[in-house]
Amino acid sequence: MTKHISISQLSNAFRRAATPVYMLDENQTLIYFNPALQQLVQCEESKLIGLTCRYHVSSSPLHHEIIAAALAPPPEVLIGKPMKTIVTLDAVRQIHQRYADFYPIATEDAFVVFVFLGEKDVSNEEAAQFFANQNGESVETVQAHELHRMLFSLQRHQAGQYRFEHLVGNAPELLLAHKQAKLASRSSVSVLIWGPVGSGKGTLAHAIHFGEGAEKSAGLIPMDCRVLSPELIESTIRAVYNQHEKRENTKCRTLLFSDIDMIAAELEPLICSILDNASENIRLIGTSPFEPCTWKNLEKLAQKIGVIAIRLPGLAERPADIPVSAQWFLEQRNRMSSVQKTGFSAEALDLLKLYHWPGNLDELADVVRQSHESAKGTLIQTADIPIRLHHVRHAKTVKPKTEPIQLETFLRDMELDLIQRALKSAKGNKAKAARLLGMNRPRLYRRMEQLGLIEPMVSDIPDFRPIDSE
């Protein structure tokens, strides 16, 4: 006779088990996890239970929110598909990679996901081998899961406390910008960040200001030099200066001048004076789409503000970073929506890499938003991507029509044009025109006859040349 197990017995079994176990409801809310998982993630039960686990890499400074994101099931599980994958858990002092078995269970009135984690960590080599051997999944789904893992690594090692957020990638220019920003965040020197529109200058400015922690910051005051009047900017600068300059051991306040190259020229002496005399209590950060050497009427400011000058590359300059950047924006849409997507199909990523991205990261974020809303499945396909990107691909595949060049006709037209110009310059004087063309007058006449510019000359002198005999 079959012996039934009660819910309390099952709960007690999970509680005593060495295997980390947790449960999610239909809203992806964490409703249960056992002591083994609590010990693994080093997070209190009271902070985790009730959190929603969306499929994304979290940039939150709060440990329990980072863990909740890491425990999120792949979007395929939410449509009823059991799945085995690898999850990455940030336990503050240690990173754990564990196998995870997701079992969705649906009844008429409930939907629950049981998750069992492995008892031992998985090495990077084992993880790579696992994804390489995923024969039961499509190549595109496996690649999307790998991008998710890569994104976690980039966020931890490149962003971390500096909050670089969507400035992820491995392009040398971007890695240099990260290093410069980390250096700037540890001091109060003035910083200039320049790069094309939408490249993330504002994000980097905030990362520099908050890099050493909010407890050391007295706040950031943004001022848009394209919009604000010179009077308002000046009064703000003087107020901040008077409040902080004379005080010792106060927190550092940052004045952020967006599009500083557009600031009124009459404010240049005031800002340069602060740059020359300000203490560690005040920091100035400027952003601009243009290299400082091109600023007009602000040469002195251009020289002084960039104690650390950081250039952010455009997205088209680092096409290899487009897949991971797109994955970042997609997972941020996951974080804000109950609709979860895994990633992009290979063709969709190819389409994104073909585009020239004049709006850079801002435009990519908008394209991903529209694609996320349009996609029906867990993977974003090319049909889900806005039509303007398809036009670019079509334009690149259409070869321009080439017409054959008739060399003799081309040379004749060119010579005709030159002779006409010379005659016009010489006011009709053929001897002068011939000198301008570097030839003698008889030769010019012959060419003019051959080109139809003058009628052939008829000579009155008899031709006494012998006639060839037959």
Contacts in CASP RR format, 6 or more apart in sequence:
PFRMAT RR
TARGET T0000
AUTHOR 0000-0000-0000
METHOD contacts of the structure
MODEL  1
MTKHISISQLSNAFRRAATPVYMLDENQTLIYFNPALQQLVQCEESKLIG
LTCRYHVSSSPLHHEIIAAALAPPPEVLIGKPMKTIVTLDAVRQIHQRYA
DFYPIATEDAFVVFVFLGEKDVSNEEAAQFFANQNGESVETVQAHELHRM
LFSLQRHQAGQYRFEHLVGNAPELLLAHKQAKLASRSSVSVLIWGPVGSG
KGTLAHAIHFGEGAEKSAGLIPMDCRVLSPELIESTIRAVYNQHEKRENT
KCRTLLFSDIDMIAAELEPLICSILDNASENIRLIGTSPFEPCTWKNLEK
LAQKIGVIAIRLPGLAERPADIPVSAQWFLEQRNRMSSVQKTGFSAEALD
LLKLYHWPGNLDELADVVRQSHESAKGTLIQTADIPIRLHHVRHAKTVKP
KTEPIQLETFLRDMELDLIQRALKSAKGNKAKAARLLGMNRPRLYRRMEQ
LGLIEPMVSDIPDFRPIDSE
5 13 0 8 1.000
11 32 0 8 1.000
14 21 0 8 1.000
14 32 0 8 1.000
14 34 0 8 1.000
15 34 0 8 1.000
15 35 0 8 1.000
17 34 0 8 1.000
17 36 0 8 1.000
18 36 0 8 1.000
18 119 0 8 1.000
19 36 0 8 1.000
19 116 0 8 1.000
19 117 0 8 1.000
19 118 0 8 1.000
19 119 0 8 1.000
20 33 0 8 1.000
20 34 0 8 1.000
20 36 0 8 1.000
20 37 0 8 1.000
20 40 0 8 1.000
20 98 0 8 1.000
20 116 0 8 1.000
20 117 0 8 1.000
20 118 0 8 1.000
20 119 0 8 1.000
21 32 0 8 1.000
21 33 0 8 1.000
21 34 0 8 1.000
21 36 0 8 1.000
21 37 0 8 1.000
21 114 0 8 1.000
21 115 0 8 1.000
21 116 0 8 1.000
21 117 0 8 1.000
22 30 0 8 1.000
22 32 0 8 1.000
22 33 0 8 1.000
22 34 0 8 1.000
22 37 0 8 1.000
22 71 0 8 1.000
22 115 0 8 1.000
23 30 0 8 1.000
23 31 0 8 1.000
23 32 0 8 1.000
23 33 0 8 1.000
23 112 0 8 1.000
23 113 0 8 1.000
23 114 0 8 1.000
23 115 0 8 1.000
24 30 0 8 1.000
24 31 0 8 1.000
24 53 0 8 1.000
24 71 0 8 1.000
24 73 0 8 1.000
24 112 0 8 1.000
24 113 0 8 1.000
24 115 0 8 1.000
25 31 0 8 1.000
25 110 0 8 1.000
25 111 0 8 1.000
25 112 0 8 1.000
25 113 0 8 1.000
26 110 0 8 1.000
26 111 0 8 1.000
26 112 0 8 1.000
27 52 0 8 1.000
27 338 0 8 1.000
28 52 0 8 1.000
28 53 0 8 1.000
28 54 0 8 1.000
28 72 0 8 1.000
28 73 0 8 1.000
28 78 0 8 1.000
28 338 0 8 1.000
28 340 0 8 1.000
29 50 0 8 1.000
29 51 0 8 1.000
29 52 0 8 1.000
29 53 0 8 1.000
30 48 0 8 1.000
30 49 0 8 1.000
30 50 0 8 1.000
30 51 0 8 1.000
30 52 0 8 1.000
30 53 0 8 1.000
30 68 0 8 1.000
30 71 0 8 1.000
31 49 0 8 1.000
31 50 0 8 1.000
31 112 0 8 1.000
32 49 0 8 1.000
33 45 0 8 1.000
33 48 0 8 1.000
33 49 0 8 1.000
37 117 0 8 1.000
38 44 0 8 1.000
38 45 0 8 1.000
38 48 0 8 1.000
40 89 0 8 1.000
40 91 0 8 1.000
40 96 0 8 1.000
40 98 0 8 1.000
40 117 0 8 1.000
41 48 0 8 1.000
41 67 0 8 1.000
41 89 0 8 1.000
41 91 0 8 1.000
41 96 0 8 1.000
42 63 0 8 1.000
42 91 0 8 1.000
42 92 0 8 1.000
42 93 0 8 1.000
43 63 0 8 1.000
43 64 0 8 1.000
43 67 0 8 1.000
44 64 0 8 1.000
47 64 0 8 1.000
48 64 0 8 1.000
48 67 0 8 1.000
48 68 0 8 1.000
51 64 0 8 1.000
51 65 0 8 1.000
51 68 0 8 1.000
52 68 0 8 1.000
53 68 0 8 1.000
53 69 0 8 1.000
53 71 0 8 1.000
53 72 0 8 1.000
53 73 0 8 1.000
54 69 0 8 1.000
54 72 0 8 1.000
54 334 0 8 1.000
54 335 0 8 1.000
54 336 0 8 1.000
54 337 0 8 1.000
54 340 0 8 1.000
55 69 0 8 1.000
55 72 0 8 1.000
55 73 0 8 1.000
55 74 0 8 1.000
55 75 0 8 1.000
55 148 0 8 1.000
55 331 0 8 1.000
55 334 0 8 1.000
55 340 0 8 1.000
55 341 0 8 1.000
55 342 0 8 1.000
56 69 0 8 1.000
56 72 0 8 1.000
56 331 0 8 1.000
56 332 0 8 1.000
56 334 0 8 1.000
56 335 0 8 1.000
57 69 0 8 1.000
57 148 0 8 1.000
57 151 0 8 1.000
57 152 0 8 1.000
57 155 0 8 1.000
57 328 0 8 1.000
57 331 0 8 1.000
58 65 0 8 1.000
58 66 0 8 1.000
58 68 0 8 1.000
58 69 0 8 1.000
58 70 0 8 1.000
58 335 0 8 1.000
59 155 0 8 1.000
59 159 0 8 1.000
59 163 0 8 1.000
59 165 0 8 1.000
60 66 0 8 1.000
60 69 0 8 1.000
61 161 0 8 1.000
61 163 0 8 1.000
63 90 0 8 1.000
63 92 0 8 1.000
66 90 0 8 1.000
67 89 0 8 1.000
67 90 0 8 1.000
69 335 0 8 1.000
70 87 0 8 1.000
70 88 0 8 1.000
70 89 0 8 1.000
70 90 0 8 1.000
70 152 0 8 1.000
71 87 0 8 1.000
71 89 0 8 1.000
71 115 0 8 1.000
72 340 0 8 1.000
73 83 0 8 1.000
73 102 0 8 1.000
73 104 0 8 1.000
73 113 0 8 1.000
73 115 0 8 1.000
74 83 0 8 1.000
74 85 0 8 1.000
74 102 0 8 1.000
74 145 0 8 1.000
74 342 0 8 1.000
75 334 0 8 1.000
75 340 0 8 1.000
75 341 0 8 1.000
75 342 0 8 1.000
75 378 0 8 1.000
76 83 0 8 1.000
76 141 0 8 1.000
76 342 0 8 1.000
76 378 0 8 1.000
77 83 0 8 1.000
77 102 0 8 1.000
77 104 0 8 1.000
77 113 0 8 1.000
78 104 0 8 1.000
78 113 0 8 1.000
78 340 0 8 1.000
79 378 0 8 1.000
80 104 0 8 1.000
80 106 0 8 1.000
81 104 0 8 1.000
82 101 0 8 1.000
82 102 0 8 1.000
82 103 0 8 1.000
82 104 0 8 1.000
83 101 0 8 1.000
83 102 0 8 1.000
84 99 0 8 1.000
84 100 0 8 1.000
84 101 0 8 1.000
84 102 0 8 1.000
85 99 0 8 1.000
85 100 0 8 1.000
85 102 0 8 1.000
85 145 0 8 1.000
86 97 0 8 1.000
86 98 0 8 1.000
86 99 0 8 1.000
86 100 0 8 1.000
86 122 0 8 1.000
86 127 0 8 1.000
86 130 0 8 1.000
86 131 0 8 1.000
86 149 0 8 1.000
87 97 0 8 1.000
87 98 0 8 1.000
87 100 0 8 1.000
87 117 0 8 1.000
88 95 0 8 1.000
88 96 0 8 1.000
88 97 0 8 1.000
88 149 0 8 1.000
88 152 0 8 1.000
89 95 0 8 1.000
89 96 0 8 1.000
89 97 0 8 1.000
89 98 0 8 1.000
90 156 0 8 1.000
95 156 0 8 1.000
96 121 0 8 1.000
97 121 0 8 1.000
97 122 0 8 1.000
97 123 0 8 1.000
97 124 0 8 1.000
97 127 0 8 1.000
98 117 0 8 1.000
98 118 0 8 1.000
98 120 0 8 1.000
98 121 0 8 1.000
98 122 0 8 1.000
99 117 0 8 1.000
99 118 0 8 1.000
99 122 0 8 1.000
99 130 0 8 1.000
100 115 0 8 1.000
100 116 0 8 1.000
100 117 0 8 1.000
100 118 0 8 1.000
101 115 0 8 1.000
101 116 0 8 1.000
102 113 0 8 1.000
102 114 0 8 1.000
102 115 0 8 1.000
103 113 0 8 1.000
103 114 0 8 1.000
103 115 0 8 1.000
103 116 0 8 1.000
104 111 0 8 1.000
104 112 0 8 1.000
104 113 0 8 1.000
105 111 0 8 1.000
105 112 0 8 1.000
105 113 0 8 1.000
105 114 0 8 1.000
122 130 0 8 1.000
127 149 0 8 1.000
131 142 0 8 1.000
131 145 0 8 1.000
131 146 0 8 1.000
134 142 0 8 1.000
139 346 0 8 1.000
140 344 0 8 1.000
140 345 0 8 1.000
140 346 0 8 1.000
140 379 0 8 1.000
141 342 0 8 1.000
141 378 0 8 1.000
141 379 0 8 1.000
143 346 0 8 1.000
144 327 0 8 1.000
144 342 0 8 1.000
144 343 0 8 1.000
144 344 0 8 1.000
144 379 0 8 1.000
145 342 0 8 1.000
147 323 0 8 1.000
147 324 0 8 1.000
147 327 0 8 1.000
147 343 0 8 1.000
148 327 0 8 1.000
148 331 0 8 1.000
148 342 0 8 1.000
150 324 0 8 1.000
151 168 0 8 1.000
151 324 0 8 1.000
151 327 0 8 1.000
151 328 0 8 1.000
151 331 0 8 1.000
154 168 0 8 1.000
154 169 0 8 1.000
154 170 0 8 1.000
154 324 0 8 1.000
155 168 0 8 1.000
158 164 0 8 1.000
158 167 0 8 1.000
158 168 0 8 1.000
158 169 0 8 1.000
158 175 0 8 1.000
158 178 0 8 1.000
159 165 0 8 1.000
159 167 0 8 1.000
159 168 0 8 1.000
159 207 0 8 1.000
161 211 0 8 1.000
161 212 0 8 1.000
161 213 0 8 1.000
162 178 0 8 1.000
162 181 0 8 1.000
162 182 0 8 1.000
162 185 0 8 1.000
162 207 0 8 1.000
162 208 0 8 1.000
162 211 0 8 1.000
163 206 0 8 1.000
163 207 0 8 1.000
163 210 0 8 1.000
163 211 0 8 1.000
164 178 0 8 1.000
164 181 0 8 1.000
164 203 0 8 1.000
164 204 0 8 1.000
164 207 0 8 1.000
165 203 0 8 1.000
165 207 0 8 1.000
166 200 0 8 1.000
166 203 0 8 1.000
166 325 0 8 1.000
166 328 0 8 1.000
166 329 0 8 1.000
166 332 0 8 1.000
166 361 0 8 1.000
166 365 0 8 1.000
167 174 0 8 1.000
167 177 0 8 1.000
167 178 0 8 1.000
167 200 0 8 1.000
167 203 0 8 1.000
167 204 0 8 1.000
167 207 0 8 1.000
167 312 0 8 1.000
167 361 0 8 1.000
168 321 0 8 1.000
168 324 0 8 1.000
168 325 0 8 1.000
168 328 0 8 1.000
169 175 0 8 1.000
169 318 0 8 1.000
169 321 0 8 1.000
169 324 0 8 1.000
169 325 0 8 1.000
170 320 0 8 1.000
170 321 0 8 1.000
171 313 0 8 1.000
171 317 0 8 1.000
171 318 0 8 1.000
171 320 0 8 1.000
171 321 0 8 1.000
173 311 0 8 1.000
173 312 0 8 1.000
173 313 0 8 1.000
173 317 0 8 1.000
173 318 0 8 1.000
174 312 0 8 1.000
174 313 0 8 1.000
174 318 0 8 1.000
174 321 0 8 1.000
177 204 0 8 1.000
177 310 0 8 1.000
177 311 0 8 1.000
177 312 0 8 1.000
177 313 0 8 1.000
180 308 0 8 1.000
180 310 0 8 1.000
181 204 0 8 1.000
181 207 0 8 1.000
181 208 0 8 1.000
181 310 0 8 1.000
183 308 0 8 1.000
184 191 0 8 1.000
184 208 0 8 1.000
184 308 0 8 1.000
184 310 0 8 1.000
185 207 0 8 1.000
185 208 0 8 1.000
185 209 0 8 1.000
185 210 0 8 1.000
185 211 0 8 1.000
185 212 0 8 1.000
186 212 0 8 1.000
188 252 0 8 1.000
188 280 0 8 1.000
188 281 0 8 1.000
188 282 0 8 1.000
188 283 0 8 1.000
189 283 0 8 1.000
189 307 0 8 1.000
189 308 0 8 1.000
190 275 0 8 1.000
190 283 0 8 1.000
190 284 0 8 1.000
190 285 0 8 1.000
190 286 0 8 1.000
190 304 0 8 1.000
190 305 0 8 1.000
190 306 0 8 1.000
190 307 0 8 1.000
190 308 0 8 1.000
191 205 0 8 1.000
191 208 0 8 1.000
191 283 0 8 1.000
191 284 0 8 1.000
191 285 0 8 1.000
191 286 0 8 1.000
191 305 0 8 1.000
191 306 0 8 1.000
191 307 0 8 1.000
191 308 0 8 1.000
191 309 0 8 1.000
191 310 0 8 1.000
192 260 0 8 1.000
192 285 0 8 1.000
192 286 0 8 1.000
192 287 0 8 1.000
192 288 0 8 1.000
192 292 0 8 1.000
192 305 0 8 1.000
192 306 0 8 1.000
192 308 0 8 1.000
192 309 0 8 1.000
192 310 0 8 1.000
193 201 0 8 1.000
193 202 0 8 1.000
193 204 0 8 1.000
193 205 0 8 1.000
193 285 0 8 1.000
193 286 0 8 1.000
193 287 0 8 1.000
193 288 0 8 1.000
193 310 0 8 1.000
193 311 0 8 1.000
193 312 0 8 1.000
194 201 0 8 1.000
194 287 0 8 1.000
194 288 0 8 1.000
194 289 0 8 1.000
194 290 0 8 1.000
194 291 0 8 1.000
194 292 0 8 1.000
194 309 0 8 1.000
194 310 0 8 1.000
194 311 0 8 1.000
194 312 0 8 1.000
195 201 0 8 1.000
195 288 0 8 1.000
195 289 0 8 1.000
195 290 0 8 1.000
195 311 0 8 1.000
195 312 0 8 1.000
195 313 0 8 1.000
195 314 0 8 1.000
196 289 0 8 1.000
196 312 0 8 1.000
196 314 0 8 1.000
196 359 0 8 1.000
196 360 0 8 1.000
197 289 0 8 1.000
197 359 0 8 1.000
197 360 0 8 1.000
197 362 0 8 1.000
198 359 0 8 1.000
198 360 0 8 1.000
198 361 0 8 1.000
198 362 0 8 1.000
198 363 0 8 1.000
199 312 0 8 1.000
199 313 0 8 1.000
199 314 0 8 1.000
199 315 0 8 1.000
199 360 0 8 1.000
199 361 0 8 1.000
200 312 0 8 1.000
200 360 0 8 1.000
200 361 0 8 1.000
200 362 0 8 1.000
201 258 0 8 1.000
201 287 0 8 1.000
201 312 0 8 1.000
202 256 0 8 1.000
202 258 0 8 1.000
202 287 0 8 1.000
204 310 0 8 1.000
204 312 0 8 1.000
205 220 0 8 1.000
205 254 0 8 1.000
205 256 0 8 1.000
205 285 0 8 1.000
205 286 0 8 1.000
205 287 0 8 1.000
206 220 0 8 1.000
208 254 0 8 1.000
208 285 0 8 1.000
209 217 0 8 1.000
209 219 0 8 1.000
209 220 0 8 1.000
209 254 0 8 1.000
209 256 0 8 1.000
209 283 0 8 1.000
209 285 0 8 1.000
210 217 0 8 1.000
210 220 0 8 1.000
216 251 0 8 1.000
216 252 0 8 1.000
217 251 0 8 1.000
217 252 0 8 1.000
217 253 0 8 1.000
217 254 0 8 1.000
218 244 0 8 1.000
218 250 0 8 1.000
218 251 0 8 1.000
218 252 0 8 1.000
218 253 0 8 1.000
218 281 0 8 1.000
219 251 0 8 1.000
219 253 0 8 1.000
219 254 0 8 1.000
220 253 0 8 1.000
220 254 0 8 1.000
220 256 0 8 1.000
221 236 0 8 1.000
221 240 0 8 1.000
221 253 0 8 1.000
221 254 0 8 1.000
221 255 0 8 1.000
221 256 0 8 1.000
222 256 0 8 1.000
222 258 0 8 1.000
223 233 0 8 1.000
223 236 0 8 1.000
223 255 0 8 1.000
223 256 0 8 1.000
223 257 0 8 1.000
223 258 0 8 1.000
224 258 0 8 1.000
224 259 0 8 1.000
225 233 0 8 1.000
225 257 0 8 1.000
225 258 0 8 1.000
225 259 0 8 1.000
225 260 0 8 1.000
225 261 0 8 1.000
225 262 0 8 1.000
225 263 0 8 1.000
226 258 0 8 1.000
226 259 0 8 1.000
226 262 0 8 1.000
230 263 0 8 1.000
230 264 0 8 1.000
230 266 0 8 1.000
230 267 0 8 1.000
233 263 0 8 1.000
233 264 0 8 1.000
233 267 0 8 1.000
234 267 0 8 1.000
234 270 0 8 1.000
236 255 0 8 1.000
237 255 0 8 1.000
237 267 0 8 1.000
237 270 0 8 1.000
237 271 0 8 1.000
237 274 0 8 1.000
238 270 0 8 1.000
240 253 0 8 1.000
240 255 0 8 1.000
240 282 0 8 1.000
241 274 0 8 1.000
241 278 0 8 1.000
241 282 0 8 1.000
244 250 0 8 1.000
244 253 0 8 1.000
244 281 0 8 1.000
244 282 0 8 1.000
245 278 0 8 1.000
245 279 0 8 1.000
245 281 0 8 1.000
245 282 0 8 1.000
247 281 0 8 1.000
250 281 0 8 1.000
251 281 0 8 1.000
252 280 0 8 1.000
252 281 0 8 1.000
252 282 0 8 1.000
252 283 0 8 1.000
253 281 0 8 1.000
253 282 0 8 1.000
253 283 0 8 1.000
254 282 0 8 1.000
254 283 0 8 1.000
254 284 0 8 1.000
254 285 0 8 1.000
255 282 0 8 1.000
255 283 0 8 1.000
255 284 0 8 1.000
255 285 0 8 1.000
256 285 0 8 1.000
256 286 0 8 1.000
256 287 0 8 1.000
257 263 0 8 1.000
257 284 0 8 1.000
257 285 0 8 1.000
257 286 0 8 1.000
257 287 0 8 1.000
258 286 0 8 1.000
258 287 0 8 1.000
259 287 0 8 1.000
259 288 0 8 1.000
259 289 0 8 1.000
260 286 0 8 1.000
260 287 0 8 1.000
260 288 0 8 1.000
260 301 0 8 1.000
260 305 0 8 1.000
261 288 0 8 1.000
261 289 0 8 1.000
261 290 0 8 1.000
261 292 0 8 1.000
261 295 0 8 1.000
261 298 0 8 1.000
263 271 0 8 1.000
263 298 0 8 1.000
263 301 0 8 1.000
265 297 0 8 1.000
265 298 0 8 1.000
268 297 0 8 1.000
268 298 0 8 1.000
268 300 0 8 1.000
268 301 0 8 1.000
271 284 0 8 1.000
271 301 0 8 1.000
271 305 0 8 1.000
272 300 0 8 1.000
272 301 0 8 1.000
272 304 0 8 1.000
274 282 0 8 1.000
274 284 0 8 1.000
275 284 0 8 1.000
275 304 0 8 1.000
275 305 0 8 1.000
276 304 0 8 1.000
278 284 0 8 1.000
284 305 0 8 1.000
286 305 0 8 1.000
288 295 0 8 1.000
291 311 0 8 1.000
292 302 0 8 1.000
292 303 0 8 1.000
292 305 0 8 1.000
292 306 0 8 1.000
292 309 0 8 1.000
293 302 0 8 1.000
295 301 0 8 1.000
295 302 0 8 1.000
314 357 0 8 1.000
314 360 0 8 1.000
315 321 0 8 1.000
315 322 0 8 1.000
315 325 0 8 1.000
315 357 0 8 1.000
315 359 0 8 1.000
315 360 0 8 1.000
315 361 0 8 1.000
315 364 0 8 1.000
316 356 0 8 1.000
316 357 0 8 1.000
316 360 0 8 1.000
319 353 0 8 1.000
322 349 0 8 1.000
322 352 0 8 1.000
322 353 0 8 1.000
322 364 0 8 1.000
323 344 0 8 1.000
323 349 0 8 1.000
323 352 0 8 1.000
323 353 0 8 1.000
325 361 0 8 1.000
325 364 0 8 1.000
326 344 0 8 1.000
326 349 0 8 1.000
326 352 0 8 1.000
326 364 0 8 1.000
326 368 0 8 1.000
327 343 0 8 1.000
327 344 0 8 1.000
329 364 0 8 1.000
329 365 0 8 1.000
329 368 0 8 1.000
329 369 0 8 1.000
330 341 0 8 1.000
330 343 0 8 1.000
330 344 0 8 1.000
330 368 0 8 1.000
330 371 0 8 1.000
330 372 0 8 1.000
330 380 0 8 1.000
333 341 0 8 1.000
333 368 0 8 1.000
333 369 0 8 1.000
333 372 0 8 1.000
334 340 0 8 1.000
334 341 0 8 1.000
334 372 0 8 1.000
337 372 0 8 1.000
339 372 0 8 1.000
340 378 0 8 1.000
341 372 0 8 1.000
341 375 0 8 1.000
341 377 0 8 1.000
341 378 0 8 1.000
341 379 0 8 1.000
341 380 0 8 1.000
342 378 0 8 1.000
342 379 0 8 1.000
343 378 0 8 1.000
343 379 0 8 1.000
343 380 0 8 1.000
344 352 0 8 1.000
344 379 0 8 1.000
344 380 0 8 1.000
345 379 0 8 1.000
345 380 0 8 1.000
345 381 0 8 1.000
345 382 0 8 1.000
347 381 0 8 1.000
347 382 0 8 1.000
348 371 0 8 1.000
348 379 0 8 1.000
348 380 0 8 1.000
348 381 0 8 1.000
348 382 0 8 1.000
348 384 0 8 1.000
348 385 0 8 1.000
351 382 0 8 1.000
351 385 0 8 1.000
351 389 0 8 1.000
351 390 0 8 1.000
351 393 0 8 1.000
352 364 0 8 1.000
352 367 0 8 1.000
352 385 0 8 1.000
352 389 0 8 1.000
354 389 0 8 1.000
354 392 0 8 1.000
354 393 0 8 1.000
354 396 0 8 1.000
355 389 0 8 1.000
355 392 0 8 1.000
356 392 0 8 1.000
357 363 0 8 1.000
357 364 0 8 1.000
367 385 0 8 1.000
367 386 0 8 1.000
367 389 0 8 1.000
370 385 0 8 1.000
370 386 0 8 1.000
371 380 0 8 1.000
371 384 0 8 1.000
371 385 0 8 1.000
371 386 0 8 1.000
372 380 0 8 1.000
374 383 0 8 1.000
374 384 0 8 1.000
375 381 0 8 1.000
375 384 0 8 1.000
376 384 0 8 1.000
382 390 0 8 1.000
412 451 0 8 1.000
415 447 0 8 1.000
415 451 0 8 1.000
416 451 0 8 1.000
416 453 0 8 1.000
418 437 0 8 1.000
419 433 0 8 1.000
419 437 0 8 1.000
419 444 0 8 1.000
419 447 0 8 1.000
419 448 0 8 1.000
419 451 0 8 1.000
419 453 0 8 1.000
420 453 0 8 1.000
422 433 0 8 1.000
422 434 0 8 1.000
422 436 0 8 1.000
422 437 0 8 1.000
423 430 0 8 1.000
423 433 0 8 1.000
425 433 0 8 1.000
425 436 0 8 1.000
426 432 0 8 1.000
426 433 0 8 1.000
426 436 0 8 1.000
430 441 0 8 1.000
430 444 0 8 1.000
430 445 0 8 1.000
430 448 0 8 1.000
431 441 0 8 1.000
433 444 0 8 1.000
434 440 0 8 1.000
434 441 0 8 1.000
434 443 0 8 1.000
434 444 0 8 1.000
437 444 0 8 1.000
439 447 0 8 1.000
445 454 0 8 1.000
445 457 0 8 1.000
448 454 0 8 1.000
449 455 0 8 1.000
449 456 0 8 1.000
449 457 0 8 1.000
END
